[in-house]
Amino acid sequence: MTAPVLRRADAPASPPSGPAGAAPPLAEVLGPGLDRLAAQLDETAIRRDREGGHAAAERELIRASGLLALTIPTALGGLGGDIVDFYGVVRRLARIDSALAHVLAFHHLQLYGVSLYGGPAAIAHGARHLRETAEQRLFWGNALNPADTRLVAAREGGGWRLDGTKSFCSGALGSDRLTISATTEDGGFLIGIVPTRREGVTVEGDWDAFGQRQTDSGTVRFDRVRLDGDELLQVPGVSPTPRATLRSQIAQLIMSHLYLGLAEGAFDAARRYTATRARAWAASGVARAVDDPLVQHRYGDLWLKVRAAQSVTAEAVVRLRDALDRGEALTAPERGEVAIAGAEAKVLAHRASVEVGSQLFELTGARSTSAEFGLDRYWRNARVHTLHDPVDYKLRDLGRFQLDGRVPEPTGYA
């Protein structure tokens, strides 16, 4: 099957123009609204995971839920949710559908970038970008992959011309705006905003991993694409402030919450199966699987993996929230402590998601491997997503910090 390609000629209809009506109260969106969305995604999660492809209808459910405006200030038409609210939503949806949780999370990661970077688009036009997102219910995608340096920016007129390719572009397919990063001809680096439907932008639906199948993480190609000066978020040659580098920490904790949601979802699904469908092993001497002491022991062991990840991840969120509240007063050492807390959360959530997703089958038995139950999706999604960046380097950072107090240098991954 040929991978779908999104070009200007066959782009989806533009998002609703003009105000979408007054934003509902935050409590309503995070209460009944989130419950309703979770139930809607849950109805089709197993089937969609099996089929893969672009979840256009489900993305419209997210758009209709109001959650695209979750982290936008109320003064700009958003819901005014904070970082704690944001991660809570990501984790809740990841228990059910980690791919769509990823798409929503990366939408908000781009919005945080608009607020954190210090270029012209952030300083002079950031409020406009956020207000338009809230009013028009725009969906943002990511073409900022720092490991892929094939996109090049050349000066042209009063702006820039973009040529090249970006891979692993989460949420790009079906998006309205893209955050991009590019190298410049003189070895510099810039970050900017490009409307997905701008002339020369092509989004390819070529994501074919065995997990996270609906994250729309395809390839984006740029052919003489215009980037105006007022669309720059990070200007070449200008070093980002410690506050601006918190974007990578927001991203790392997105990963942790996706992994944590997967671990919790896998644990709950296995527990329900054991209680309602599993059969006790003949040698156990009990009538019900839930009464088998070995099964009880293993569930206790798995729960501790989840519980440790929950606790450390919650602490990391508080540290990140406090750092964001510090604003431009945030120092490099303080930022480094946020990175250490995030690394602890990343490692424990990584381990919990992979181990619970794998070991659950030893507790649910052979019948649980039927495609009917879709229990394999937890492990597949965790296994694919935990390869985002090597967890061994997080362990190195933690060990180095414990040995000599060094904190990680800011990068796109640390």
N, C-alpha and C positions, 0 to 999 in steps of 0.2 A: 504494500500500500504506500502510495506517495504521501510524504508528510505534508500537511496543510501549510500554506504560506500566506501570511497576512501582508498585503500591500495596500496602498492607498485605494486602488481600484476596487478591491474586494474587502475593505475594512468593514467591521460591523457598524451599524448605525451609531451616529454620535450620541453621547450621553445626553440626558435631558438638559436642555438649555434653560437658563434663567433659574430663579429660586425654586427649590423643591419643597417649599413650605417651611414653616418654623420647625426647628429641630425639636424632637420629643425630649422630655426630661431624661437625664442620664440614668436615673434609677429605673425608668421604664425600659430603656434599651438594654441595660445590664440585667434586668429581671425577666419579665415576661417576653420581651423581645429576643433576648439571647436564648431563652428556653425554647421559643418557637423555632428559631433558626437551627438550633442544635437538633431538634426533633426532625426538621425537614431534611437536614443533611444526613441524619442517621437512617432515614427511610431508604436511601439509595446508596449508602456508603460502600457496601460490599459489592454491589453490581458495578458501580463506577470505578472502584479500585480494579476490578477485573478487566473492565473495558479500556480504561485509560482515556487519553484524549483530553480535549478542552471542555471543562465543565462550565459552559456558557450559561446554562440555566441556573446553576447553583451560584455562580458569581452574581447573577442578577438578584438572587435571594439575599446575598450579602449586601448588595447595593441598597435593596429595599429595606433592610433591617436598620439602616442608619449608622451602622458600625464603621463605615468609611470615614465618618466625621468624629470618631471617638476621641482622638487626641488633639483635635483642633480646638483652640480656645473658644469659649462661648461668645466673646466679643467679635469673633470672625465667623460666627454662625455654626460653630461646632458644638460638641457635647461637653468639652472641658474635662474629659477624663485624664487622670494622671497615669504615670508609668505603672503603678500597681494595678489599676483598672485594666490597662492594656494587656499586661502579661496574664492577668486572670482570664481574659477573654481567649487569648491564644491557647492557654493550657486547657480551658474547658472544651474548645472546639477540637483540639488535637486528640483528646480522648476518643473522639468519634471519627474525625476525618483530618488527619495531620497534613494532608496535601492542601486542602482549602484553608486550614489554619495558617499554613505557611504563606499562602498567597495573601491573605489578609494581613498577616504580620509584616510581610515585606512592603505592602502598601504603606503601612504606618512608619516603617523604617525610613522610607523616602521622605515622608513628611517631617520626621525628626531631623533629617538631614537639612531640609529647608530652614529649619529653626536654628540649627547648630552652626552651619558653615557661615563664613563671614564675607562672601563675595557679594557683588552687586545684586544678584537675584535674591539673596537672603536679606540684605540690609534694606534695599530700596523697594523690593518687590515681593518679599517673602509673605507679607500679609495678604497681598493680592492672590498669590498662588494658593494659599490656604483657604481664603474666602471662596475662591472659585471652586475649589475642591468640595467644600461644604455645600455651596449653592447648587452646583451642577452634578454633584455626586460622582466626581471623577475617581477613576481607579488608577493607581500608580503602579508601575512596574520597575524592575531593576535591570540596568545594563551597566552596572558599576564594577563588576567583578574585577578586583585588583590583581588577580593572578593572570588575567588575560590582557596583554598589553598591545593587542593588534589594532586597536582603534587609535588613529592618529588625528590630531587637530592641527590645522595650518591656518595662519592668519589670512583673512580675506576681507577686504574693506574694513568696516568698523567692528567686525566680529571674527568668527572662525568657520572653517570648513572641516567637516568630519568625514573621514574615509576609513573603512576597515570593518572589523567584526568583533562582536562580543559574544561569549558563550555563557552557559549557565545563567541565563537572564530570567530569574524568578518573576513570575507574574507578568512578563512582557506581552505574551499573547493575549489579546483582548483588553489591553490597558489603554488609557487615555494620555498618560504622561510617562516619560521615562527619565530616571536619573542616570546619567552616563559619566564615565570617567575616560579620559584619553591622555595619551602622551603627546607632547608637542615636538615639533621638529628639532628644537634645541635641547631636548632631553627633559623638559619640564613636565608638569602634570596638572590637569585641570579636571574639575567636576562641574557638570551643568545639567540643565533641564531641557528636554526635547519633547514636543508633542509627538505621540506615537504615529499620528497620521501625517506628519510633515513629509514633504516630497523627498524621496530618496531613502526613507526608512522601510526596511523589510523585516518582518518578524516571522521566523520559521518555526513551525510546530514540530520540531525534530527531537524533542525530549523522549527517550525511549528506555529509561532505566526500569529495573524490575520492581522498584518501590517509588513512593511519592509520585505516582504516575500522573497526577493532575495539578502539578505546580506550575504548568505553563512555562517551564524553564528552558525555553528553546534558545536558538541562536538569533541575534539581531545583526543585520548588515546595514551599513551606512554608506551611501553612494552620493558624495558631494552634498551632504546634509548641512544646512545652515544652522549655526549656533550663534545667536546674537549676544552682544556683550552683556546685556541685562539678564541673560539666562545663566550666567556663571555663578556657581555656588562657591567654588574654590578657585582663586585666581592663580595662574602659574607663577612660581617664584615666591609666593607668600606662604610662610609656614603656618599651619593651623594651630590655633590655641589649644591648650589642654581640654577646654570645654568642647571644642569642635571634634576632637578625637574621641569623644564619648560615643560617637556614632557606632564605632566598631564594637564598643561594649554593649550598646543596645542590641546590636546584631547578635553578639555572642549569647546574650541572655534570651534572645528569641529562640536560638537553637536549644538552650537548656530547657525552656518551657515546652517546646515541641517534643523533646525527648521525654520530659517528665509527664506530659499528657499521654504520650504513647505508652509509657510504663504503667501509668494509672489505668488507662483504657484496657491494656492487655491483662492486667491483674484482675480488674473487675469482670472482664469477659470470661477469663478462666475460672474465676470463683463461681460465677453464675452457672457455667457449664458443669463444673464439678458438683454443685448442689442439685442440679436438676436433671443431668443426663449421664454423668459418669457412673460406671459400675465399679463396685469394690473388687479388688483383686482377690482371687480365691484364697491365697495364703495369708491374707490380712486378718482373717478371723472376725470380720465385721460385716454387717449387711449393707452399710452405706459408705460410699467413698469418702464422705466428709468425716467419718468416724475413724478412718485409717490413721494411726499415729504417724506413719511416715509421710502421708499426704499433709497432715497438719504441720509437721515439722518443716516440710519444704515450703508451704505457704508462709509460715512464720519467717523463714529465711529470706524469701523473696520480698515480703513486706518490709523488712528492715532495709533492703536496698532502696526501695521506693521512699521509705520514711527518711532515710539519710539525705537523699536527693532533695526531697521537699524542704527539709529544714535548712540546708546549706543554700539552696536556691533562694529561699525567702530572705535570708540574710543578705545575699548578694543584691537583691532588688532594693532593699532598704539602703544599702551603701550607694547604689547607683542613683537612687532618688535624691539622696542627700547631696551627691556630687552635682546633679543637675540643678538643684536649688542654689548651689554656690555660684552659679553663673560664671562670669568672667573672672571671679576671684579664685576659681579652682586652680590649684597648683599642680605641677607635674607629679610630685610624690603622692598627692592625694588621688590623682587620676590613676597612678600605678597601683594603689591599694584597691581601687575599684576593679582593675584588671585581675588582680590576684583573687579577689572574691569571686569574680566571674569564672576564672579558670577552675576553682574548686567546684562550683556549681556545674560547669560544663562536663568535667570528668565524671562526677557522680551520676548526673542525669544520663550521660552517654552509657555508662555501665548498666544502670537500671533498665533503660529501654531495650538494650540488646539482650541482656540476660533474662529479663522477665519474658520478653517476646519469644525467646528461644525455649526456655525451660518450661513454659506453661504446658507444652505438649507432653512432657513427661508426667504431668499431673492430670491431664484431661484424657489421655489415651488415644488409641489409633483412630477411633471413630471421629474424633474432633478434627482430624485433618481433612475432612470432607470440605469441598469448595462451598458447600451450603453455608457454613459458619464463618468463613473468611478469616479465621483466626491467624492465618499466616501473614496477613497484611501488617500486623503490628511489628513483627520481626523484619519483614522486607522493608517497610518504611523506615524503621530505625536503622537498619543496616546501611541503607543508601544514604540517609541524611547524616549519619554520624561520620561519614567520609568527607564532610564539608571542608574541614581542615584538620590536620593530624592531631589527635588528642595527646600523642606523646610529647608534643611541644608544650602543651599545657602542663603536663607533668614535669617537664624540664623547668618551666617557669616557676612552678611551685617549689621544686627542690632547690633551685637557685635562690629563691627568696628566703627559704628556711636556712640555707647555709650561709649566705652573706648579705641578705637584706636587699638584693637588687630586685627592682620591679621591672616588668616588661616594657620595652620601648614601644611607643604607639605605632601600630601598623594596621592594615585593613583587617587583620585577624587577631590582634592582641591589644 
